[in-house]
């Protein structure tokens, strides 16, 4: 930042170890602090309360500001950026409605443990609490959905608060942090010094696991007959995929990867039995349900995986490792609780299991693998051919996986298309599947794909969206076109709010209340919409054209591409465990269930 932008003169410390200090405004201090913590991209929209920060941001040579079209898009873009880079994503908005428009993305990041920092302007401190124009208590609003948040009214606190926000967002269990700054604090002058001294009493995330618990876990592993590794997104967040593979191959234990962990263990690995959960495959669901030991790593036993909690894995002992102690035994009692970073936990488990093996204690899982491989072969994923000229959405994603390959980043919205993307695209790399798991946020895909592409510009990024989700945030196509972010969007267009329609078919006697999006009338026409936003629009209506359409989209790398894949409206996601029912009641199609082995 040019020296001329700062008030008064710079003052260099005469003591070797003292930080350099300068006089500047709070707004300038905010931008300088963001530069010091390594921010290179900010997604946001200016407005009155945050406007003082936008003036020095204009001069920054280190930070690229991306002008989004809606604050929700800024938040999801920050999430996509964080997911693609492993760094903290940053979004910025003004007070009142600007800040509240970030709430959905903040909640999404909180549920999926995504490190973002949301910076909001607030009305001047004398006006706080007076119902001033564009005032909203964003600190109070976001308190339940942030890892921590700050209200800054003193400009001198800005550098330290930014440093603390980034530290909290990225350490321990990652998550969103909000920094709300009063307008007068941005306008007032202060003395900037760096680095600041953090003031976070009591914040000491435990990363190293307890050795006794590790030994207990290793002992259970070699004694078990039907163990399974239940792998969640925390393993990817800990960058522990290599350690996970070593542990799996050392033990020979089956591996399941949740929706948030797809790619953390390669789909092609012979020990991978698939994704568990409501729309997981039969072998993965059975592996948990029939197990005598579940080694849960970086996962939270959420309802979409456990189904009816009281009937989940009734014969299994539980080893539960997580960096967040609040997750241990929250939903299912842990026989061996382990608090720690998954990379540290798995590394120590490898050593403990190697010790057990050296002492002659190894597990024999031959019969277990025979049982699971039987499920894998008998109940492999499939889908209906409706016998007409319509395109099956699953076929589109199979071909996308084959033609685009595992090096791409796939970003899904929420609903049927998300589940098909998790089932029919093969993931071989950690971080190659980005989606909204915990919150299930419609509109996530397009802005998150934009953020992922900006964080990883060398990667091919495909957003897989439904026609319902796409219409919530497709205004960010304008941002992509103007900022030169050539993402590709596959709109799985079944003309309906597909997952809701599926539930209406199964549970509401086909009473399709308010799920028909009137796609037959092509309102909107997605090809024309794409072109209006400066993108390339393509449409594919026949299965024989799917490959050529995907290849054409892959050839276009200078502008965003939107592909309208028109698919059959009655395609459903199977397998399925209906909400609130037992995993034992999984259906492979309507009124069709697996034939389980006789209980021992």
Secondary structure, DSSP 8 states (H G I E B T S, - for coil): --GGGSSS-EE--SSTTS-EEEEEEHHHHHHHHHHHTT--EEEE---TTTHHHHHHHTT-SS-EEEE-SSHHHHHHHHHHHHHHHSS-EEEEE-STHHHHTTHHHHHHHHHTT--EEEEEEE--GGGTTTT-TT---HHHHHGGGSSEEEEE-SGGGHHHHHHHHHHHHHSSS---EEEEEEHHHHHSEEEEEES-----TT-----S--HHHHHHHHHHHHH-SSEEEEE-HHHHHTT-HHHHHHHHHHHT-EEEE-GGGBTTB-TTSTTEEE--STT--HHHHHHHHT-SEEEEES----HHHHSSGGGTTTT-EEEEEES-GGGTTSSS--SEEEES-HHHHHHHHHHHHHHHHHTT-----HHHHHHHHHHHHHT-------SSS---HHHHHHHHHHHH-TTSEEEE-SSHHHHHHHHHS---STT-EEE--SS--TTHHHHHHHHHHHHSTTS-EEEEEEHHHHHHHTTHHHHHHHHT---EEEEEE-SB-HHHHHHHHHHSTT--TT-B--GGGTSS-HHHHHHHTTSEEEEE-SGGGHHHHHHHHHH--SS-EEEEEE--TT----SB--TTS-GGG-EEETTEE-------
